[in-house]
């Protein structure tokens, strides 16, 4: 068997493996959406969940999921990108850098249930936040920060090759080089880290059970009070997310049509992740082109 034949066989095997992965993903998404399609209507998406009756909606849980996503990303992205910049451009080899990397690797290996218990002890009890949106967002930040930091560091290190020296040679300062040259070039890779973090936020349940809570208050959109518990935008109100709602329906079954609602909720969750991924990539591409001038 000559080299050309071996190459063709290896290429065919890789195509088969790639096609199998795509097919598996399509089957998985299709199955979930088909199972929950009968629940996808306006009343289900924007109504409130009922107890003891049929036709419960997921409006509050849907809003809580998006709100938690925004708050978590507002905390995770600046910290993760900032840590990536420091590790890539400023940190010097030595015991302190090794300690940081060890800490990141250790945090990345923590199970979500352990992070949830940590959040319960520190954020909920010690800092007296109670079961709240902010406590859940901080717990999710602990989960996502290691991956966001590693992705940002790798992206910035790769983007800096070949352009950092040129920018400095033209008279730019180191921070101007990072801000105007390196970061825009690293946006596609950093965006991948943001999408992974968002998927973790949408699908996480274990950590939120002990921090954000398993109940939600009636949403009041007339008041914008971040510190209150009566406003829909309050950071200190209990905030059951869609993933937690699915877990509760399947474990407790407090409503008559719990299985139907859980299937519909799972379908909505998958569609939300798909829409966010597509939208994030589109906006990231636009931002990348606006900085680099490429089309």
C-alpha positions in Angstrom: 0.0 0.0 0.0 1.6 3.3 -1.1 1.6 6.6 0.7 -1.1 8.1 -1.6 -3.6 5.3 -0.8 -2.9 5.5 2.9 -3.6 9.3 2.8 -6.9 8.7 1.0 -7.9 6.1 3.6 -7.0 8.4 6.5 -8.9 11.3 4.9 -12.0 9.1 4.4 -11.8 7.9 8.0 -11.7 11.5 9.3 -14.6 12.5 7.1 -16.6 9.6 8.5 -15.8 10.5 12.1 -16.7 14.2 11.5 -19.9 13.3 9.7 -20.9 10.9 12.6 -20.4 13.7 15.1 -22.5 16.1 13.1 -25.2 13.4 12.6 -25.2 12.7 16.3 -25.7 16.3 17.1 -28.5 16.8 14.6 -30.3 13.6 16.0 -29.9 14.8 19.6 -31.2 18.3 18.9 -34.0 17.0 16.6 -35.2 14.5 19.1 -35.4 17.1 21.9 -37.2 19.7 19.7 -39.6 17.1 18.3 -40.5 15.8 21.8 -41.1 19.3 23.1 -42.7 20.9 19.9 -46.3 20.5 21.1 -45.6 22.8 24.1 -44.0 25.6 22.0 -46.7 28.3 22.0 -47.1 31.8 23.3 -48.8 30.8 26.5 -46.1 28.3 27.4 -43.2 30.7 26.6 -44.5 33.7 28.4 -46.9 32.3 31.0 -46.2 31.5 34.6 -45.8 27.9 35.9 -48.8 26.5 37.6 -48.9 24.2 40.6 -51.4 21.3 40.7 -52.9 22.2 37.3 -52.0 21.8 33.6 -50.5 24.1 31.0 -47.8 25.7 33.2 -45.6 28.3 31.4 -41.9 29.0 31.7 -42.0 32.8 31.3 -40.2 33.7 34.7 -37.7 30.9 34.3 -36.9 32.0 30.7 -36.3 35.6 31.8 -34.2 34.4 34.8 -32.0 32.4 32.5 -31.3 35.3 30.1 -30.8 37.7 33.0 -28.4 35.3 34.8 -26.5 35.0 31.5 -26.0 38.7 31.2 -24.9 39.2 34.8 -22.5 36.2 34.7 -20.9 37.3 31.5 -20.5 40.8 32.8 -18.4 39.4 35.6 -16.7 36.5 33.9 -15.6 38.1 30.6 -13.6 41.1 32.0 -12.0 38.9 34.7 -11.2 36.1 32.2 -9.8 38.3 29.5 -7.9 40.4 32.1 -6.3 37.3 33.5 -5.5 36.1 30.0 -3.8 39.4 29.2 -1.8 39.3 32.4 -0.7 35.7 32.0 0.2 36.2 28.3 1.8 39.6 28.2 2.9 40.6 31.7 3.5 37.5 33.9 7.1 36.4 34.4 8.2 32.8 34.8 8.5 31.8 38.4 6.8 30.4 41.4 4.0 32.9 41.4 3.1 32.2 37.8 3.2 28.4 38.5 0.9 29.0 41.5 -1.6 30.8 39.3 -1.6 28.1 36.7 -2.0 25.4 39.4 -4.9 27.3 40.9 -6.6 27.6 37.5 -6.2 23.9 36.8 -7.6 23.0 40.2 -10.6 25.3 39.8 -11.3 23.8 36.3 -11.5 20.3 37.8 -14.0 21.2 40.5 -17.4 19.5 40.1 -20.3 21.9 39.8 -22.0 20.5 42.9 -18.9 21.4 45.0 -19.0 24.9 43.6 -22.7 25.1 44.5 -21.9 24.1 48.1 -19.1 26.6 48.2 -21.5 29.3 46.9 -24.1 28.3 49.5 -21.5 28.7 52.4 -19.8 31.8 51.1 -22.3 33.8 49.0 -25.6 32.7 50.5 -24.8 32.4 54.2 -21.5 34.1 54.9 -22.1 37.2 52.7 -25.8 37.0 53.5 -27.0 37.3 49.9 -29.6 34.6 50.4 -30.8 32.5 47.5 -30.5 35.2 44.8 -29.5 36.0 41.2 -26.2 37.5 42.3 -25.2 34.5 44.3 -26.0 32.2 41.4 -24.0 34.5 39.0 -21.0 34.4 41.2 -21.1 30.6 41.5 -21.3 30.3 37.7 -18.4 32.7 37.5 -16.3 30.4 39.6 -17.1 27.6 37.2 -16.4 29.5 34.0 -13.4 31.6 35.0 -10.7 28.9 34.5 -11.8 28.0 31.0 -12.3 31.7 30.0 -8.8 32.5 31.3 -7.2 29.7 29.4 -9.0 30.4 26.2 -8.1 34.1 26.4 -4.5 33.5 27.3 -4.1 31.1 24.3 -5.9 33.5 21.9 -3.8 36.6 23.0 -0.5 34.7 22.9 -1.3 33.5 19.3 -2.5 36.9 18.1 0.6 38.6 19.6 3.0 36.6 17.4 4.4 38.8 14.6 2.4 41.9 15.4 3.5 43.0 18.9 7.0 43.8 17.9 5.9 45.6 14.8 3.4 47.7 16.8 6.0 48.6 19.4 8.5 49.4 16.7 6.1 52.0 15.3 6.0 53.8 18.6 2.9 52.4 20.3 2.9 51.6 24.0 2.5 48.1 25.3 -1.1 48.8 26.4 -2.0 50.5 23.1 -0.6 47.4 21.3 -2.7 45.1 23.4 -5.9 47.2 23.1 -5.7 48.2 19.4 -3.8 45.4 17.8 -3.7 42.1 19.8 -7.2 42.0 21.3 -9.0 42.7 18.0 -7.1 39.9 16.4 -7.9 37.6 19.2 -11.7 38.3 19.2 -12.7 35.1 17.3 -10.9 32.8 19.8 -12.1 34.8 22.8 -15.6 34.7 21.4 -15.4 30.9 21.4 -14.6 31.0 25.1 -17.6 33.3 25.7 -19.9 30.9 23.8 -18.7 28.0 25.9 -19.3 30.0 29.1 -22.8 30.9 27.9 -23.6 27.3 27.2 -22.5 26.4 30.7 -24.7 29.2 32.1 -27.8 28.0 30.2 -27.3 24.4 31.1 -26.0 24.5 34.7 -28.4 23.3 37.4 -26.3 21.8 40.3 -24.5 25.0 41.3 -27.7 27.1 41.0 -29.8 24.8 43.2 -27.7 26.0 46.2 -27.3 29.6 45.2 -30.0 31.0 42.9 -32.7 28.8 44.5 -35.6 26.7 43.2 -38.3 29.3 43.3 -38.9 32.7 41.7 -40.9 35.7 42.7 -43.6 37.3 40.5 -41.8 39.4 37.9 -42.4 43.1 38.2 -41.0 45.0 35.2 -42.4 48.4 36.2 -39.7 48.8 38.8 -36.0 48.8 38.0 -34.4 48.3 41.4 -31.2 46.2 41.4 -31.1 46.0 45.2 -34.7 45.1 45.8 -36.5 41.8 45.8 -39.8 42.9 44.3 -38.3 44.1 40.9 -37.7 41.6 38.1 -34.2 43.1 37.8 -33.4 42.7 41.5 -30.1 40.9 42.1 -31.2 39.6 45.5 -34.4 37.8 44.6 -34.7 34.0 44.3 -34.3 33.1 40.6 -35.1 29.7 39.3 -33.6 29.2 35.9 -34.9 27.0 33.1 -32.3 24.2 33.7 -33.3 24.1 37.4 -36.9 24.1 36.4 -36.4 21.1 34.2 -34.6 19.2 37.0 -37.4 20.1 39.5 -40.2 18.9 37.1 -38.5 15.6 36.5 -37.6 15.0 40.2 -40.7 16.3 42.0 -43.5 16.4 39.3 -45.6 18.9 41.2 -47.8 19.7 38.2 -50.1 17.3 36.3 -48.3 17.6 33.0 -44.8 17.7 34.3 -43.3 15.5 31.6 -44.8 17.6 28.8 -43.6 20.9 30.4 -40.1 19.4 31.0 -39.9 18.3 27.3 -41.0 21.8 26.1 -38.5 23.4 28.5 -35.7 21.3 27.2 -36.6 22.2 23.6 -36.6 25.9 24.5 -33.3 25.5 26.2 -31.7 23.9 23.2 -33.1 26.6 20.8 -31.9 29.3 23.1 -28.3 27.9 23.0 -28.4 27.6 19.2 -29.7 31.2 18.8 -27.2 32.6 21.2 -24.3 30.8 19.4 -25.3 32.0 16.0 -25.9 35.6 17.2 -22.7 35.7 19.2 -20.7 34.5 16.2 -22.4 37.0 13.9 -21.7 40.0 16.2 -18.2 38.8 16.9 -17.5 38.6 13.2 -18.8 42.2 12.7 -16.7 43.4 15.6 -13.6 41.7 14.2 -14.1 43.2 10.8 -14.7 46.7 12.2 -11.3 46.5 14.0 -9.2 44.8 11.3 -10.9 46.2 8.2 -11.2 42.7 6.7 -14.3 41.5 4.8 
